[in-house]
Amino acid sequence: MRDLIRMLLCLLPLIPLTACGGDAESSSESAETTSVATESTSASSEGSGVTIEGFAAPESVLHDPTDDVYLVSNIVGDPGAKDGQGFISRVSPAGEVLELRWIDGGHEGATLNAPKGMGLLGDTLVVADIDAVRLFDRSSGDPIGSWEVDGATFLNDVAVAPNGTIYVSDTGVGFNGGQPEDTGTSGIHAFSADGSHRTLDTGDQTGINGLAAAGSRLYGVTSGTGTVFQIENGVLSELPELPGLNLDGVIVMDDGLLISDWDTETVYLLRGNGSISAVVRNVTSPADIGIDRTRNRLLIPGLMTGQVLLAPLAG
């Protein structure tokens, strides 16, 4: 985990930020900035899918099936800094960047510092942002609330359960002089729709990163120890290990879990019988993956490359 975060901090300044527009003073200026920024992005079709370029440290991709758009969270700078630079993009399934800075930290009343995982609950977009959970209207992007999480240091992923419970992971890292350190806050927070929350018992798990919910089960993966686990009825149990230690995103499928791994630059399918197969290979820094179930397509943010890959799934 320390090595992954250290690499992230070292390489983020090298990511091309041509996709980042300037400050907007009015709605017309904001539209102009978005237009210019969108022109700096591009999509290329390859045998393995469609690659969209021009993002600024894209950490998570989420398909909104109601509006049929992909939402991309952009960290931009230091992943632990409250600098107001983060933003969320809207992308069409064809790979066109509709609005690069759809929700822009510091503009139109929105607060986004280093947005990471996202989830949808009804008409609300839920975003993990360092030590707060940000709430936005899923269609307009207007801010509608924020839940501060006392003591949190690195809120990372969001999973919404069928019963409406919102789970948010805290990876538990902080930065001292630019160096990552374990803050001891790694854990999972469970929120009700009114913002009230409790902390789950996750034992001695550290570096908790990606989350996914299905039925009564919550699945999670860790960065640094490569653990895959599930929690059901308050009981945590570990699942078979994958080849890498720096796991990030997780998606529940009918036949198992899709999990992204930075170490091997691969997205794996971990089946219920414990067997493992590679679904997508050679993807640099695959972060919080998403899925378009309508098109049977995997959505992979390359955090260090500034790209998003739309990769077809077999079957």
N, C-alpha and C positions, 0 to 999 in steps of 0.2 A: 504493500500500500504506500509506504513512504517513497519507494522508488517511482511508482506511477505518478504520484502527485508532484514529486520533484521534477520529473520529466515534463509534466504538464506546465509547471511554472516556468521552466527554462524555455520551452518551445512556443508558448503562447505569443510572446512578442514577435515571433518570426512568421506567424500566420498572416497572410495578406488580408488587410482590413479595408480593401477598396470597397467592400460591400457596405461599410459603415458610413451613413450619411452624416451631415453636420446637424447642429441644433436647429430646431424649428421654432420660429417666433410666431407663426400664424398657421392656420389650416392650409392656406395656399402654399406657403413655404414648405410645409410638411409634405404636401403632395408632390412638390417639385423634387424634394430630397429623395422621396421614395422612387420617383421615376428614374432619377439619375442612378440611384443605387441598384435598382432592378436591372438596368442596362449592363451593369458590371457583372451580373451573374450569367451563367450559361449552363445548358444541359447538353450532354452528349450521350448518344445511344451506343451501347456496347453489347456484345453477346451475353454478358452477365447481367445486363440491366441498363438503367439510365442513371448517369451520374450528373448531379446538379452542383455547380460550383458557386463560390462567392459568399459563403456564410462566414460568420465570425465565431469560431469555436462552437459549432453546433453540438449540443449535448444530448438532446432528445428529439424524437420525431413521433408525432401522434396523429393518427387518422381520425378526423371528425366525420363520421359517416352521415350525419344529418346534412351538413353543408358540403360534404364530399370534398374536403380539402385536407392537406397535410399541414400540421403546425410544427414549427421547428424552433426550439429554444436556443438562443445564442448567448453564451457567457461573455464574450468579447475580451475581457481582460483577466485579471486575477480571479480565480474561481471562488476565493474567499473574501473578496473586497466589496464593501458596501459603497460602490462608486456610482450607482445609478446608470451604468452603461449597458446593461442587458436589454435584449429585445426578443420578440417572438415574430417569426415570419409565417406567411400563408403561401402555400405552394399548391398548384393544381396537380392532379394525378398524371397529367401529361408532362410534368416537369417544369412548368412555367411558374416563375416566382411572381405571384399576384401582388403581394405587398411584403417587401423585405422587412420593414419596421412597422408591422401591423400594430403590435403593442410595444411601445418604446419607453424604456425606463426614463423617468424625469420629464415626460411630456404628457399632456392631457390628463394630468392627475395620476398617472400610472407610476408605480414604484417597481422597478426590476433591477436588481443588482447583478446577480450571477444566476439566472434562471436555469434550472436543470430539469428534473422529471416533471411530467404533466399527466393529468387525468381529467376525465369528464364525469360530472354528476348532474344529470338533467341538463339545465341550461347554463351550468357553471363550469368554467375552465379552472382547474386547480393546478397551481404551479409551486414547486419547491424552490425556495430562494434563501439560502444560507441559514437564517434563523427565523424565517417567517413563511407562512403559507399564503400565497397571493390568490385572490379570487377575481375572475373576470367573466363578463358575459361572453358566452361561447360564440355568439354571432357577431356582435359589435366590437368586442374587445374592450369595452368600457370596464374600468375597475369597479368592483362592487364590495370589496372587503379585504381584510388581511388578518391573519391569526398569528400573533407573535408566539414563538415557542421558547420560553425561558430556558437558558442553559444550552440550547442547541448550537452547534458549531458548523455543521456542514449538511444541511438538509439536502437530500439527493434525489430520491425517486418517489413517485406517487402511484398508488394502486387503489382503485375504487372497487369495493366488493359489491356483489349483487344486492346485499341488504342496505347499501348506501353508506357503509362505513368507509372512511377515507384513511388509508394507511400511508404514512410518510416516513422514509428512512432517514436516519442521521448517520453519516459515515464516520463521524467522530474524529475529524482532523482539524487542526488550526495551523496558523503560520506565525512563526517567530523569526523575524529578520529574513523573511522569504523562505525559511526552511519549514517543511511540514513536520508536525508533531502530533502524537496521539493525545486527544483531549479527554479520552475516557467517556465520551458521550454517545458512542455508537449504540444505536438502538432503533426501535420502531415506535412511532406515535400513532395512535388510533383516534380519529376525530369523528364526532357526530356532525350532522348538518349544521348545528348551531355553534360549532367551534369548540365545544367542550371536548376534552380528550384525556386519554390515559396512555401510559407507556406499557408496552407488552414486555413480558418476561422473555428475554432472548439469551439468557444464560451468559456464557463468556464469549459470545460471538463478537468479533471486532471487524471494523471496515465494512459494515453492512451497506450494500449499494442497491442493486435493482430489486424491485418488488413486483409481484403479480398476484392477483386474487382470482379464485374460481370456486364457486360453491362455498363451502365452509372452510376452505383451505387458503392460507396465505403462503406464497412461495417467496424465497429470498436468495440472493447470492452475495458473496463478499469479495472485496478487493484486498489482496494481500495474502489471504489464506486459501482462496479458491473453494470455499465451502458453498454447497447448494443445500438448502434446508426448506422444510415446510413446517407450518404451525397450524394445528387443528385442535380445537377445543382446549386451547391454552397449552398444548404440549408440542414442544419443538423436537423434530427429528431430522437427522442429516440424511441426504440422498447421495447416490454414487458420485465420485469425484470426476472432474473433467481434467484434460491435460494441463491447462494453465491455472495460474493462481490469481490473476487480476481480472475477475469476472465483473461484468457491468450490467447489461440489460437482460431481462427475462420475460418471456411471453408464454402463456399457457396455450397449448394446442391439443387437439383431440388425442394425439398419440404421444404426448410428452411435453417437454419444455424446450423452447428455443432460448439459447443463452449465448451472449457475446463475450469474447475473451480477448483482452489486449495482448497477452503474451504470445499467443499463436496466431493472432490476427484472423480469427475464425469465428463463425457463428455455428454452434453445435445444436443438434437435437438429442436431448437426453430422454430416452423412452422410459415408459413405466416399468419395463422389465430390466432396466439398468444398462441397456446397450446404448452406445454413443456413435453418432455419425456426424460428419462435417456437412453443413448445408451450404454455407458460403465461405470461401477461403480468400486469403490475401486482401483483407480489408484493414487498412491502418487505423488504429485507435477506434474500434467499433464501440460506441458508447451505448446510450439507452435506446435500444432498438424498438421500433413500432411495427405494426402490421396493418395492411389493408386486406381484410378478409374477403371483401367483395371481389377483388382482383387477384387474390392469392399471391400477395406481394409483400416482401419484407422491406422495411424502411430502416436504413442503417446510417446514422450520423457518424461521419469521420471527424472526431473532435479536433485532431491535430492537423487535418488536411483542409478544413473549411468546406468539405463536400458532404452531400447526402446521396447515398446510393439507393435506388429503387430496384430491388433484386427479385426476380420471379422465383416463386417456390415451386418445386416439382410436385406433381400429383394434384 
